[in-house]
Amino acid sequence: MEELKKTLDEVFEKEVIKIVISNKVKKDEKYNKVNISLKENNKNKFYQIEKFTDKQVFHENIKIDEINEKVYEIIDGKYKQMTAWSSSETFDLKISKKGKIFLGKKKNDNSKIITKGHNKEKNYILKEGMIIEPLIDLGVFTKEGKVVNSKYDKYKQINRFIEIIDDEIKKNDYKELTILDFGCGKSYLTFVLYYYFAKIKNINVKMIGLDLKEDVIKKCNEIAKRYNYDNLHFELGDINGFKYNNKVDMVITLHACDTATDYALYNAIKWNSKMIFSVPCCQHEFNAQMKAEELSILTKYGIVQERVAALMTDSVRANLLECAGYKTQLLEFIDIAHSPKNILIRASKANISKEKKEKSLVEVQNLMNTFSFEPTLYNLLSNDNLI
Ligand SMILES: C[S@@+](CC[C@H](N)C(=O)[O-])C[C@H]1O[C@@H](n2cnc3c(N)ncnc32)[C@H](O)[C@@H]1O
């Protein structure tokens, strides 16, 4: 189609940084959407093409000077819409049912949007355009696979959580995994994680989400059933005292409030879970107990006390996990600008030396003595002789 070629020539006169092709002509067209981004490695610039089906993303890299031909090949007769961004202009191309072409052009400073967008999608495992049906029902994605604006922070958190799990999972060839999500709430993470293991990694996964809220558990079970997520179940119950008699490979928590995180960590340790990923929140326990005669400067200002108490609580948890035989790290979960709840505890079962365990325990006890603090996790583990 000569007219389409000419219009694309006009768009590609300048360097285009990002292109989104959408609006399929035929329903059975394999790809729902195609994204193209300008990338740069040490040697040169190139375009990366991402084609989205319902469940997968296919990648292809092409040379800079191939872009015009390639976009023509993708669009011609198959898609009705393309938006392209150069650093100073936004192009909006639309093709009518009769094949008439309209090109809208707007002068914009796109440099910021583009850099943001570029980084935004760079390492994400869960990409816009992937159709994960439960997340549409839960209001995180639109039917077209776009992230709902108000859910963008949650989308980022889930992606980061999965990225950290992905790093750990790659170290072993897991064929099956049993995973417990404590305090699953609306279960955005739980559904995505199930999708990631079952559909992307092809790991035989069994997952249970536990929460105190009856309505949420009912809704999540309905959604899991609706989409045949057969090995994903939700149970009503308290983390404290929760019994599970089979092997557990991984325990996760995302914002399980205050000491709910401690009970989750305790269960994981008791069950000898191979991996633990936990983002705590509302660490009030230490704050409420904290007495600091020598170090009264730390309790003099409410906000300082609160933050110090929260940070120390997570240090104590990390140390106790080490004492219980876990290699443990505290990672930045999410940029603090997006959420102050931004520490993730990552722990994996390992051979921790006796000396290291003892040192970690003494560090915890020193802190307990200094601040008259009695951490829940310490009490639970020492009562069971697990540390
Ligand atoms: C802040 S929400 C987080 C929900 C979800 N993980 C997320 O990040 O979207 C905390 C959830 O933990 C649940 N929860 C708190 N204490 C619990 C306990 N002791 N046992 C089970 N669930 C608990 C609450 O009911 C709530 O749904």
The ligand as a Tripos MOL2 file, in Angstrom:
@<TRIPOS>MOLECULE
LIG
   27    29     1     0     0
SMALL
NO_CHARGES

@<TRIPOS>ATOM
      1 C1         -1.4910   -5.2480   53.8040 C.3       1 LIG1
      2 S1         -2.3470   -6.6720   53.3650 S.3       1 LIG1
      3 C2         -1.3160   -7.3430   52.1200 C.3       1 LIG1
      4 C3         -2.0430   -8.2560   51.1850 C.3       1 LIG1
      5 C4         -1.2210   -8.8170   50.0250 C.3       1 LIG1
      6 N1         -0.1680   -9.6780   50.4610 N.3       1 LIG1
      7 C5         -0.6970   -7.7020   49.1550 C.2       1 LIG1
      8 O1          0.4500   -7.3440   49.3170 O.co2     1 LIG1
      9 O2         -1.4520   -7.1830   48.3470 O.co2     1 LIG1
     10 C6         -2.0310   -7.7290   54.7440 C.3       1 LIG1
     11 C7         -2.9010   -8.9650   54.7680 C.3       1 LIG1
     12 O3         -2.4430   -9.8410   55.7890 O.3       1 LIG1
     13 C8         -3.5520  -10.4260   56.4090 C.3       1 LIG1
     14 N2         -3.1380  -10.8550   57.7520 N.ar      1 LIG1
     15 C9         -2.6780  -10.0730   58.7650 C.ar      1 LIG1
     16 N3         -2.4310  -10.8350   59.8450 N.ar      1 LIG1
     17 C10        -2.7230  -12.1040   59.5240 C.ar      1 LIG1
     18 C11        -2.6920  -13.3430   60.2140 C.ar      1 LIG1
     19 N4         -2.2620  -13.3990   61.4800 N.pl3     1 LIG1
     20 N5         -3.0640  -14.4640   59.5720 N.ar      1 LIG1
     21 C12        -3.4990  -14.4100   58.2850 C.ar      1 LIG1
     22 N6         -3.5550  -13.2670   57.5730 N.ar      1 LIG1
     23 C13        -3.1770  -12.1310   58.1820 C.ar      1 LIG1
     24 C14        -4.5900   -9.3190   56.4070 C.3       1 LIG1
     25 O4         -5.8970   -9.8370   56.5460 O.3       1 LIG1
     26 C15        -4.3400   -8.6600   55.0610 C.3       1 LIG1
     27 O5         -5.1540   -9.1720   54.0630 O.3       1 LIG1
@<TRIPOS>BOND
     1     1     2 1
     2     2     3 1
     3     2    10 1
     4     3     4 1
     5     4     5 1
     6     5     6 1
     7     5     7 1
     8     7     8 2
     9     7     9 1
    10    10    11 1
    11    11    12 1
    12    11    26 1
    13    12    13 1
    14    13    14 1
    15    13    24 1
    16    14    15 ar
    17    14    23 ar
    18    15    16 ar
    19    16    17 ar
    20    17    18 ar
    21    17    23 ar
    22    18    19 1
    23    18    20 ar
    24    20    21 ar
    25    21    22 ar
    26    22    23 ar
    27    24    25 1
    28    24    26 1
    29    26    27 1
@<TRIPOS>SUBSTRUCTURE
     1 LIG1         1 GROUP 0 **** ****
